[in-house]
Amino acid sequence: MSPLPEILFAIPRNPILAVGLPVGLGMASGFFSSPRSGKRTEKWYESMVSPPGVPPRAAFPTVWTALYGMMGYASHLAVKSFDAAATPDGTAKADNALQLYYAQLALNLLWSPIFFGSQSPKIALVNIVALTATAAKWALDMSDIYTTPISANWLTVPYLAWLGYATYLNAGYALLNWERPGDKRI
């Protein structure tokens, strides 16, 4: 029996809900903690030394919406695999993939409030490293459970690439602004 509540299986069974959940939660997380959510946060962010290669702000909502949609659809394929599993091993693999999906989604949703809301790039760096490792394990587990013309693990590749880039950016902000007066400390 899975440690996940049944509702966490029910949501991704519907592809619209599977995609809508991470997109909606991601938008809410970004809206309430982005630099534009308050003058204090925007002033703090604008005063930071930026690492090389920071994209324009407009890129983030576009990229994240697409990535959240792909990860949500991958969760739909994982629950389809869970439902269709012919062996206990197949069910266990799909269940594990769903657990990792929700774990990485939770870590992902925490990043913006930590980085922007708490103004803690160093703590956010710890979070994003854990997120990237969890998402990588999730992607590997997805390759074991479902194969179609659009394999679920291929939907995770752009997400992992972006997480690598985001980890670089977060590390850059943390290192370049390590001793700023007034910033939150670890």
C-alpha positions as CSV (number, residue, x, y, z in Angstrom):
1,M,0.0,0.0,0.0
2,S,1.3,3.4,-0.9
3,P,2.0,6.0,1.7
4,L,0.4,8.6,-0.6
5,P,-3.2,9.5,0.1
6,E,-5.6,8.5,-2.7
7,I,-6.2,12.1,-3.7
8,L,-2.6,12.3,-4.8
9,F,-3.3,9.4,-7.2
10,A,-6.7,10.8,-8.3
11,I,-5.4,14.3,-9.4
12,P,-3.0,13.0,-12.0
13,R,-5.5,10.4,-13.4
14,N,-7.1,13.4,-15.1
15,P,-4.6,14.9,-17.5
16,I,-6.1,18.4,-17.2
17,L,-5.8,18.3,-13.4
18,A,-2.4,16.7,-13.7
19,V,-1.1,19.6,-15.7
20,G,-3.2,22.2,-13.9
21,L,-2.0,21.4,-10.4
22,P,1.7,22.2,-10.8
23,V,1.0,25.1,-13.2
24,G,-1.5,26.7,-10.8
25,L,0.6,26.1,-7.7
26,G,3.8,27.3,-9.5
27,M,2.0,30.5,-10.5
28,A,0.8,31.1,-7.0
29,S,4.2,30.5,-5.5
30,G,5.8,32.8,-8.0
31,F,3.1,35.5,-7.7
32,F,3.3,35.8,-4.0
33,S,7.1,35.7,-3.7
34,S,8.5,37.2,-6.9
35,P,10.5,40.4,-7.0
36,R,7.4,42.2,-8.3
37,S,5.2,41.1,-5.4
38,G,6.5,43.9,-3.2
39,K,8.7,47.0,-3.2
40,R,11.0,45.6,-0.5
41,T,11.6,42.4,-2.3
42,E,12.1,44.1,-5.7
43,K,14.5,46.6,-4.1
44,W,16.5,43.8,-2.5
45,Y,16.6,41.7,-5.7
46,E,17.6,44.7,-7.9
47,S,20.5,45.6,-5.5
48,M,22.1,42.1,-5.8
49,V,25.1,41.4,-7.9
50,S,23.9,39.1,-10.7
51,P,25.9,36.2,-12.1
52,P,26.6,36.2,-15.8
53,G,23.9,34.8,-18.0
54,V,20.8,35.9,-16.1
55,P,17.9,35.8,-18.6
56,P,15.3,38.6,-18.8
57,R,12.6,38.4,-16.2
58,A,9.9,37.8,-18.8
59,A,11.6,34.4,-19.6
60,F,10.8,32.9,-16.1
61,P,7.0,32.7,-16.2
62,T,7.0,31.4,-19.8
63,V,9.7,28.7,-19.1
64,W,8.2,27.7,-15.8
65,T,4.7,27.4,-17.1
66,A,5.9,25.0,-19.8
67,L,8.1,23.0,-17.4
68,Y,5.3,22.7,-14.8
69,G,2.9,21.5,-17.6
70,M,5.4,18.8,-18.8
71,M,6.1,17.6,-15.2
72,G,2.3,17.4,-14.6
73,Y,1.7,15.4,-17.7
74,A,4.6,13.1,-16.7
75,S,2.7,12.5,-13.4
76,H,-0.3,11.6,-15.4
77,L,1.7,9.0,-17.3
78,A,3.1,7.7,-14.1
79,V,-0.3,7.1,-12.6
80,K,-1.5,5.5,-15.8
81,S,1.5,3.1,-15.4
82,F,0.6,2.5,-11.8
83,D,-3.0,1.6,-12.8
84,A,-1.8,-0.7,-15.6
85,A,1.0,-2.4,-13.8
86,A,0.8,-6.1,-14.1
87,T,3.2,-7.0,-11.3
88,P,3.8,-5.8,-7.8
89,D,7.2,-4.6,-8.9
90,G,5.6,-2.5,-11.6
91,T,3.2,-1.0,-9.1
92,A,6.0,-0.3,-6.6
93,K,8.1,1.5,-9.3
94,A,5.2,3.7,-10.4
95,D,4.3,4.4,-6.8
96,N,7.9,5.4,-6.0
97,A,7.9,7.7,-9.1
98,L,4.8,9.4,-7.9
99,Q,6.2,9.9,-4.4
100,L,9.3,11.5,-6.0
101,Y,7.1,13.6,-8.2
102,Y,5.3,15.1,-5.2
103,A,8.6,15.5,-3.2
104,Q,10.3,17.4,-6.0
105,L,7.1,19.5,-6.6
106,A,7.1,20.5,-2.9
107,L,10.8,21.4,-3.0
108,N,10.2,23.4,-6.2
109,L,7.3,25.3,-4.7
110,L,9.4,26.2,-1.7
111,W,12.2,27.8,-3.6
112,S,10.6,31.2,-4.5
113,P,9.4,31.8,-1.0
114,I,12.8,31.0,0.4
115,F,14.9,32.9,-2.2
116,F,12.6,36.0,-2.6
117,G,10.2,35.9,0.4
118,S,12.9,35.2,3.0
119,Q,15.6,36.8,0.9
120,S,17.8,33.8,1.6
121,P,19.9,32.8,-1.5
122,K,22.1,30.5,0.6
123,I,19.2,28.5,2.0
124,A,17.5,28.6,-1.4
125,L,20.7,27.0,-2.8
126,V,20.5,24.1,-0.3
127,N,16.8,23.7,-1.4
128,I,17.6,23.8,-5.2
129,V,20.4,21.3,-4.8
130,A,18.0,18.9,-3.0
131,L,15.4,19.7,-5.6
132,T,17.7,18.9,-8.5
133,A,18.8,15.6,-7.0
134,T,15.2,14.6,-6.3
135,A,14.1,15.5,-9.8
136,A,17.0,13.6,-11.3
137,K,16.0,10.5,-9.3
138,W,12.4,11.0,-10.3
139,A,13.4,11.2,-14.0
140,L,15.5,8.0,-13.7
141,D,12.6,6.2,-12.1
142,M,10.2,7.4,-14.7
143,S,12.4,5.7,-17.4
144,D,11.7,2.4,-15.6
145,I,7.9,2.6,-15.6
146,Y,6.4,3.8,-18.8
147,T,7.3,3.8,-22.5
148,T,5.2,5.3,-25.2
149,P,6.1,7.4,-28.3
150,I,6.4,10.2,-25.7
151,S,8.1,8.5,-22.8
152,A,7.4,10.1,-19.4
153,N,11.1,10.5,-18.6
154,W,11.7,12.6,-21.8
155,L,9.2,15.1,-20.4
156,T,11.6,15.6,-17.5
157,V,14.7,16.4,-19.6
158,P,14.0,20.1,-20.2
159,Y,13.1,20.4,-16.5
160,L,16.4,18.9,-15.4
161,A,18.3,21.1,-17.9
162,W,16.6,24.2,-16.5
163,L,17.1,23.1,-12.9
164,G,20.9,22.8,-13.7
165,Y,20.8,26.4,-15.0
166,A,18.7,27.7,-12.1
167,T,21.1,26.0,-9.7
168,Y,24.0,27.9,-11.3
169,L,22.1,31.2,-11.1
170,N,21.2,30.6,-7.4
171,A,24.8,29.6,-6.6
172,G,26.0,32.8,-8.4
173,Y,23.6,35.0,-6.4
174,A,24.6,33.3,-3.1
175,L,28.4,33.6,-3.8
176,L,28.4,37.0,-5.3
177,N,26.3,38.5,-2.5
178,W,27.6,36.4,0.4
179,E,28.4,39.2,2.9
180,R,25.7,41.7,2.1
181,P,24.7,43.8,5.1
182,G,21.2,43.2,6.3
183,D,20.7,40.0,4.3
184,K,19.4,36.9,6.1
185,R,22.2,34.5,7.2
186,I,22.2,30.8,7.3
